[in-house]
């Protein structure tokens, strides 16, 4: 597998150039680029640069708005309903999370839901904003129907991610960022683009049968919930997906379930529902960070089943990936992804292209 090493600044500037080339406001393009680069830096390649062409298409086609700002439709001291005005998801997400944090400072909790939004990158990006204020952050979004519910064979739910970030001592934190499907669709797409098979339990074919062929998942099949089949607890992932839909599409009055447009089909606006929560631990029992640190230490310091694979806490794999990128001096991207995105940039007249002169050994 040939990989190119590209600095975060180079990737961010590239994404901003591509987005502004199709008419995106510079500060909106910056918001998107920051989220996508953060996804790659944390090792979530399915939600980083790999996704840029989708955002370019949405703006270029006019199906996603490039002018305006989100607005509050209804609010109380601790809650708010926001109209995202069909803007880029990260623009809506940043606005809502900032509002949730402000409300948490005043009321101890801020719960903000948005309608009229679009794909916003990794959910964890928004939850982690609360860590800067020593608060707990949560973020949820519904997505296009890509997941087949337990006992079904039709996609009626999105990957509907859950993100929770909680502060601990000395800059440590618990950061859970997970789809309620077995994996994100982007991971299947990456395997398909590389010509690899997928692990059994990621998705099913058009008849609802588990498959290791990514093409069958992407054409007529679908992802399966966390847990896989009913026998192995897939109904739990299905239930979590429904919970996220309740917080997002249903609570915000946005589109939901199979009413959301088909993934990557720009025949109508997405009108995604999203939910952002900030909680101030100071409004509860004292010593939150101390207990959070102890909770994670209990897990990390136990004797592992395999001496070569220590027990981790949520967020540890991402921190390890970020440290690796720092040591390398950039983010390693598969050469096929770089070439694909450079072709996308050429098609909209954006330059210079992503460099690929620093190749990492296989």
N, C-alpha and C positions, 0 to 999 in steps of 0.2 A: 504494500500500500504506500504510494508516494504522497508525501505531505509537504506543503509549502509553509514556511514560517513567516507570518505577517504580523506586524506590530498592531496593537489595539488602535493606535491613532490612525494608522493607514486604513484599517477596516472602517473605522467610524467616519473618517473623511470621505471614503469611497461611497458608503451608504448615503451620506448627506448629499454628495454630488449627484448620485443617481436619482434621489427623491426630488431635489430642487430642479433637476433637469425636466421633470414632468409637471412642475408647477407647485410643488409643496413649499409652504412657508419655511424659511430657514430654521426657525426655532421649533417648528413641528418636526422637520426632518432630523434635527438634533435629538429631540426626545425619542424618536424611533431608533436612531442609530445607537444611542446609549443603551437602550433596552436590548437590542440585538447583540451588541458586542458583549454586554454583561452575560447574556445567555451563553455565548461561545466561551468566554473566559471561565465560566463556572462549569463548562463541560456539557452543556445542554445544546449540542450542535443542531438538534432538530428545530430549535426555536431562535436561531441566530441568523447569520449571513445566509444560510440555506433558505430562509423565508423571504429574503428581500424582493425577489421577483414578484411575489404575491402582492406586496404593498405597492410596488411600482405599477402593476396592472390595475389595482383598485383605483389609484389616483389618476392614472392615464386614461382609464375608461370613463372616469367621472362618476363611478358608482360610489366612491368614497369622497366626501367633501374635503376641499383643501383650504377653504376660507371659513372664518368664524372661530368661536371659542365655546366650550361647554357652558351651560347655564343651569342654575339651581331652579327647579320647578316648585319644590315644596321642602320646607325644613322645620325642624324643632331644634332645641338646644343640642340634642345628641344625635339627631338623624337628618338625612337629606336625600331627596330624589333629584337626580341630575339628568338633564337631557344632553347627551353627548354630541348632538347636532351632526351625527354621521361622520365625525372626524376620525382621524387615525386613533387606534386603540390606546397607544401610549400617551397621547395628548389627553384623552379622557381619563385614563388611569392615574396619571400624575395629578390632575386637577382633583379627582375624587379622593385620592389617598391623602393629599395635603389637607383637604377639607376635613376628612375623618380625624386626622391628627390634631387639627385646631380644635375640633369639638371635644376630643378626648382630654385636651388640656383644660377645657372649661368644665366638662361634665363627667370626666372619668372614662367615658367611652364615646366613640364616634362611629356611627353605622351609616354608610353612604352607599346607595345603589344607583346604577346608571342604566339608562336605556339609550338606544340610538348610538351604540358604540361599535367598534370593529376589533379584529384580532389584536391583542395587546402584548404579545410576546410571552415571556415566562411570568407566571403568576407571582413567583417569589420576589421578583424585582420590587413590586409594590408593597408586599408585606414587609420587606426589609427596610423600607423607608422609615417605618416606625422605630426601628432599632436606634436610629440616630437621635431619637428623643427618649431613649430608654423605655420604650413602650412595646407592647405585644402588637403585632400587625397580622392581619389576615386578608386574603384576597381570593376571589372566586370569579369564574367566568363560565358562561355556557358557550358552546361552539356548534358548528354545523353537525348534523347527525352523522356520526362516524362509528358509533358503538351499537352492537347488537345486544339487546337485553337478554337476560337469562331466559332460556326456553324459546327464544325468538330466532328469526333469520332476516329481519329487516332492521336497518340502522334507524333508531328513533331517539338516541341521545348523543350528546357530544362527548368529547374526552373530559369535559367539565373538571378542570383542575382545582385542587385545594392547596393553598399556601398558608403556612403559619410560621411566623418568626417571633422568637422570644429571647430577650436579652439575658445574659449571664454576666459573671464577673470578668474583668480584664479584657473586654472586647469579644469574649466568646459568645456564642449564641446557638440556639436550636433553630434550624431553618428547614422546615418540611416543605417541599415543592413537588407535588405529584399529581399525575392525571388519575382520574378514577377509572380509566381504562387500563388494561395491562401495560400499555406503553402509549406514547404519543404517536400520532400518525407519521410525523416527520421521521421517526426512527425507522418505520417501515419503508418510507420513501428513500431514505439514505441507503438502506440495504438493497432496494430495487435498483437505485442508480449505480451502485457498485457491483451489481450482479450477484449479490450474496443471498443465501436463504435466511429466513428469520427463525428464531427459536420457537418451538411448538408452545402454544399458549398465548401468543401475541394477537392472533387474529383468526378469522374463519372465512370460508368461501361463501358463495351465494346461497348455499343450502344450509348454512349455519354450522358446518363441520370445520373443526380445527385444521389449519393448514400451515405449512412452513414455506409456502410459495408467496412472496410479497405481491406478485402480480395478481394472484387470486383475491388477496385482501383488497387491493386497490381497484380492481375491476369487478364489481358486483358483490364482493364480500364485505367485511367490516372488521373493526377491532372488537375484542371481547373485554368485558369488565375485569377489574382486578379480581384475581381468584380463578379466572378461566371458566370452567364448566360449573354447573350447579353442584356437582359432587365435591368439588374442591373449593367451594365458597364463593363462586362468582356472583351469587345473589347479593353478597355484601358490597361488592364494588358497584353493582347495579343500584343498590339502595343509596350509596354515597353519591352517585351520579344524579339521582333524583333529588337528593338533598341540595346539591349545588344548583340544580335547575330551579328549585323552590326559592333559594336566596337571590337568584339572578333574574331569569326570564319572567318568572311568576310575580315576584315581589316588585320588580321594576316596571312591569307592564311592557316588556320587550317581547321579541319573538322567542319561541321556545320549542323544544323537541323537534319534530319533523317539519315544523313551520319555518325553521331557519333555513336559509338558502343552502343549496348543495355546496360542499367544500370546493373552493376555487372557481365556482361558476358565478360570474358577475351579471346575472340577469335581474337582480333586484338588490336593494340595500340589505346589509347584514342585520342591522338593528339588534345587535347582541345585548344581553343583559349582563351586568357585572356588579360585584359587591366588594366593598372595601371597609375594613374594620380596624380601628385602633383602640387599644385598651391601656389605660394608665395603671400599672401595678400599684402605684402609690395610694390609690383609692381602695386598696384591699389590704391584706395582711402584710406587715413589714417584712423585709428580708427576702423578697422575691428572687433577686439575682443570686443570692447565696444558695437558696434551695435549688434554683435552676442549675447552678454549677455542680452542686452535689448530685443531683439527679443524673446529669450527663456523666459525671465521674464514675458513678456506680456502674453504668453500662460500659464505659470505655476501659475501666480498670479491671474488669472481671477476666478470669482466665478463659481465653477463647477455645472453641472446639477444635480449631486448627491454629497452631502456633504462628503460622504464616499469615493469617487473616484475622487481625484484631477486631473486636466489636467496635462499631462506630455509632455515633449519634447523627441524626439528620442534619445535613449541612457539612459534615466532615468530608465526604467525597468531593464536594464542590471546592472546599478549601484546599484540598490536596491538588485539585486540577489547577486552581489559581496559582498555587505555589509553583507548580510545574511550568506554567506559562511564564511566570516571573523569571524563573531560572533560565528558561529557553530564550527569553527576550522577545516573546511574541506568542501568538496563538497558532498552533499547527492546524492547517486546513487540508482536506483531501484535494488533490490537484484537480479532480473532476468538478468539484464544487466551485473552485476558483475559476476554472475555465468557463463553466456555465454562467457564473455571475458576470464575468467579463463580457461574455456575449450579450447578456442582458444590458450591460452598460453601453455597449456599442450601439444597440438598437435604439437607445434614447439619447444618444449623442453625449454621454458623460465621459469625461477623461480627466486625469490619467486613469488607467486601469489598475487593478490590483497587481502588485509585483509577485512574481513567482520564481525569483532567482535564488532564494534560500531554501534548498531542498533538504529535508531531513532523511537520514538513512532509514531503510526499512527495518 
